[in-house]
Amino acid sequence: MPATFENSAPRARSYDDLAITREDCVSIIECNPSHIRFLPRRMLDNGLAVLALRLGARPEEIPAL
C-alpha cells in the first residue's frame, strides 16, 4: 500500500516558522544566497547582507534593513 501524506505535519512556509540562530542563517545563505529574502527580519544585519551579495544574491533580493 503506498504511503499517504494526508496526516503528515504541514511544512513550514518560511524560516519564520522555524527556530533558527545566526549560524543557521549563515549556513542558509552559504547554500543559497537568494534565500536571504526568506529569513526572519529580526535575524538580518549588514554582515549577512554583505555575505549574500558576495555569494551571488542580487541586490533586489536583499530585504531593507
Backbone as a printed PyTorch tensor [residue, N CA C, xyz], in Angstrom:
tensor([[[ 0.8480, -1.1700,  0.0000],
         [ 0.0000,  0.0000,  0.0000],
         [ 0.9040,  1.2480,  0.0000]],

        [[ 0.6770,  2.1830, -0.9170],
         [ 1.5360,  3.3600, -0.9940],
         [ 1.3420,  4.2650,  0.2230]],

        [[ 2.4170,  4.9640,  0.5720],
         [ 2.3520,  5.8910,  1.7100],
         [ 1.5200,  7.1100,  1.3260]],

        [[ 0.7380,  7.5780,  2.2590],
         [-0.0330,  8.7970,  2.0380],
         [ 0.4640,  9.8640,  2.9830]],

        [[ 0.3460, 11.0940,  2.5680],
         [ 0.8470, 12.2050,  3.3570],
         [-0.2870, 13.0710,  3.8850]],

        [[-1.4870, 12.5340,  3.9000],
         [-2.6420, 13.3000,  4.3620],
         [-2.5310, 13.6740,  5.8350]],

        [[-1.9550, 12.8030,  6.6330],
         [-1.8920, 13.0480,  8.0690],
         [-0.5350, 13.5710,  8.5190]],

        [[ 0.3580, 13.8470,  7.5900],
         [ 1.6750, 14.3400,  7.9740],
         [ 1.5810, 15.8100,  8.3720]],

        [[ 2.5510, 16.2380,  9.1450],
         [ 2.5750, 17.6300,  9.6030],
         [ 2.7840, 18.5640,  8.4140]],

        [[ 2.1410, 19.7240,  8.4440],
         [ 2.3290, 20.6790,  7.3400],
         [ 3.7640, 21.2080,  7.3430]],

        [[ 4.2730, 21.4730,  6.1760],
         [ 5.6280, 22.0070,  6.0490],
         [ 5.6380, 23.4860,  6.3760]],

        [[ 6.7520, 23.9550,  6.8890],
         [ 6.9040, 25.3740,  7.1970],
         [ 6.8640, 26.1820,  5.9050]],

        [[ 6.2130, 27.2990,  5.9330],
         [ 6.0910, 28.1500,  4.7520],
         [ 7.2560, 29.1300,  4.6300]],

        [[ 7.9070, 29.4520,  5.7390],
         [ 9.0600, 30.3450,  5.7070],
         [ 9.9560, 30.0040,  6.8840]],

        [[11.1190, 30.6290,  6.9030],
         [12.0350, 30.3930,  8.0050],
         [11.5120, 31.0140,  9.3010]],

        [[10.5230, 31.9170,  9.2190],
         [ 9.9120, 32.4910, 10.4280],
         [ 9.2770, 31.4180, 11.2810]],

        [[ 8.8340, 30.3310, 10.6530],
         [ 8.1620, 29.2550, 11.3690],
         [ 9.1410, 28.3420, 12.1110]],

        [[10.4310, 28.5440, 11.9000],
         [11.4360, 27.6760, 12.4890],
         [12.2810, 28.4460, 13.4990]],

        [[12.7290, 27.7700, 14.5230],
         [13.6560, 28.3810, 15.4760],
         [15.0500, 28.2970, 14.8560]],

        [[15.6280, 29.4480, 14.5100],
         [16.9460, 29.4380, 13.8800],
         [17.8650, 30.4150, 14.5960]],

        [[19.1620, 30.1770, 14.4570],
         [20.1870, 31.0370, 15.0310],
         [20.9000, 31.7770, 13.9060]],

        [[21.8010, 32.6580, 14.2970],
         [22.5970, 33.3650, 13.2840],
         [23.4330, 32.3710, 12.4730]],

        [[23.9590, 31.3570, 13.1410],
         [24.7440, 30.3450, 12.4300],
         [23.8940, 29.6320, 11.3840]],

        [[22.6270, 29.3850, 11.7160],
         [21.7140, 28.7800, 10.7400],
         [21.5360, 29.7080,  9.5400]],

        [[21.3920, 31.0050,  9.8190],
         [21.2160, 31.9780,  8.7360],
         [22.4360, 31.9930,  7.8230]],

        [[23.6280, 31.9600,  8.4140],
         [24.8530, 31.9360,  7.6110],
         [24.8780, 30.6850,  6.7400]],

        [[24.5240, 29.5360,  7.3090],
         [24.5190, 28.2890,  6.5390],
         [23.5170, 28.3400,  5.3950]],

        [[22.3400, 28.8970,  5.6610],
         [21.3130, 29.0140,  4.6270],
         [21.8070, 29.9010,  3.4910]],

        [[22.4280, 31.0270,  3.8360],
         [22.9370, 31.9490,  2.8210],
         [24.0810, 31.3220,  2.0450]],

        [[24.9470, 30.5740,  2.7270],
         [26.0550, 29.9240,  2.0300],
         [25.5520, 28.8840,  1.0320]],

        [[24.4620, 28.2090,  1.3680],
         [23.9000, 27.2050,  0.4530],
         [23.1420, 27.8530, -0.6980]],

        [[22.3970, 28.9010, -0.4050],
         [21.6060, 29.5630, -1.4300],
         [21.4540, 31.0380, -1.0520]],

        [[22.3430, 31.9100, -1.5390],
         [22.3360, 33.3220, -1.1470],
         [21.0080, 34.0340, -1.3690]],

        [[20.2510, 33.6350, -2.3700],
         [18.9830, 34.3120, -2.6360],
         [17.9270, 34.0190, -1.5690]],

        [[18.1610, 33.0160, -0.7270],
         [17.2040, 32.7040,  0.3360],
         [17.2490, 33.7000,  1.4800]],

        [[18.1290, 34.6940,  1.3990],
         [18.1480, 35.7290,  2.4310],
         [16.7870, 36.4140,  2.5170]],

        [[16.0710, 36.4500,  1.4180],
         [14.7590, 37.1170,  1.4280],
         [13.7290, 36.3610,  2.2550]],

        [[13.9740, 35.0900,  2.5580],
         [13.0370, 34.3050,  3.3510],
         [13.3760, 34.2880,  4.8330]],

        [[14.5400, 34.8040,  5.2030],
         [14.9500, 34.7630,  6.6080],
         [14.1810, 35.7800,  7.4370]],

        [[13.9930, 35.4970,  8.7270],
         [13.2870, 36.4600,  9.5950],
         [14.0510, 37.7750,  9.6660]],

        [[13.3380, 38.8670,  9.5420],
         [13.9790, 40.1910,  9.5570],
         [14.7400, 40.4300, 10.8590]],

        [[14.2780, 39.8460, 11.9520],
         [14.9540, 40.0400, 13.2390],
         [16.3620, 39.4650, 13.2290]],

        [[16.6430, 38.5470, 12.3010],
         [17.9470, 37.9020, 12.2250],
         [18.8970, 38.5930, 11.2460]],

        [[18.3810, 39.4910, 10.4170],
         [19.2020, 40.0930,  9.3630],
         [20.0160, 41.2700,  9.8810]],

        [[21.2200, 41.3860,  9.3670],
         [22.0650, 42.5370,  9.6460],
         [22.9500, 42.7980,  8.4200]],

        [[23.7450, 43.8350,  8.4990],
         [24.5940, 44.1920,  7.3540],
         [25.5700, 43.0790,  6.9950]],

        [[26.0770, 42.3650,  7.9900],
         [27.0260, 41.2840,  7.7210],
         [26.4210, 40.1910,  6.8700]],

        [[25.1870, 39.8070,  7.1750],
         [24.5160, 38.7750,  6.3790],
         [24.1980, 39.2900,  4.9770]],

        [[23.8250, 40.5680,  4.8810],
         [23.5300, 41.1430,  3.5680],
         [24.7830, 41.1490,  2.6900]],

        [[25.9170, 41.5370,  3.2630],
         [27.1760, 41.5540,  2.5120],
         [27.5620, 40.1360,  2.0910]],

        [[27.4070, 39.1780,  2.9990],
         [27.7170, 37.7830,  2.6760],
         [26.8770, 37.3030,  1.4890]],

        [[25.5810, 37.5800,  1.5560],
         [24.6950, 37.1520,  0.4710],
         [25.0910, 37.7880, -0.8580]],

        [[25.4070, 39.0750, -0.8340],
         [25.8190, 39.7580, -2.0640],
         [27.1170, 39.1760, -2.6140]],

        [[28.0750, 38.9110, -1.7480],
         [29.3560, 38.3430, -2.1900],
         [29.1890, 36.9540, -2.7870]],

        [[28.1750, 36.2190, -2.2930],
         [27.9670, 34.8560, -2.7780],
         [27.0170, 34.7880, -3.9700]],

        [[26.5130, 35.9370, -4.4180],
         [25.7520, 35.9380, -5.6550],
         [24.3000, 36.3650, -5.5870]],

        [[23.8180, 36.7750, -4.4120],
         [22.4390, 37.2700, -4.3430],
         [22.3450, 38.5980, -5.0940]],

        [[21.2330, 38.8210, -5.7380],
         [21.0120, 40.0920, -6.4190],
         [20.5800, 41.1410, -5.3920]],

        [[20.9540, 42.4070, -5.5960],
         [20.6090, 43.4580, -4.6260],
         [19.1010, 43.5210, -4.3180]],

        [[18.2660, 43.2640, -5.3080],
         [16.8210, 43.3480, -5.0640],
         [16.3150, 42.1950, -4.1860]],

        [[17.1250, 41.1650, -3.9880],
         [16.7380, 40.0470, -3.1270],
         [17.0240, 40.3310, -1.6530]],

        [[17.8060, 41.3580, -1.3810],
         [18.1780, 41.7050, -0.0110],
         [17.0790, 42.5940,  0.5720]],

        [[16.4380, 42.1530,  1.6540],
         [15.3960, 42.9870,  2.2780],
         [16.0020, 44.2740,  2.8520]],

        [[15.2040, 45.3100,  2.8990],
         [15.6620, 46.5730,  3.5030],
         [15.9090, 46.3300,  4.9880]],

        [[17.0380, 46.8340,  5.4560],
         [17.3840, 46.6300,  6.8660],
         [17.0030, 47.8200,  7.6950]]])
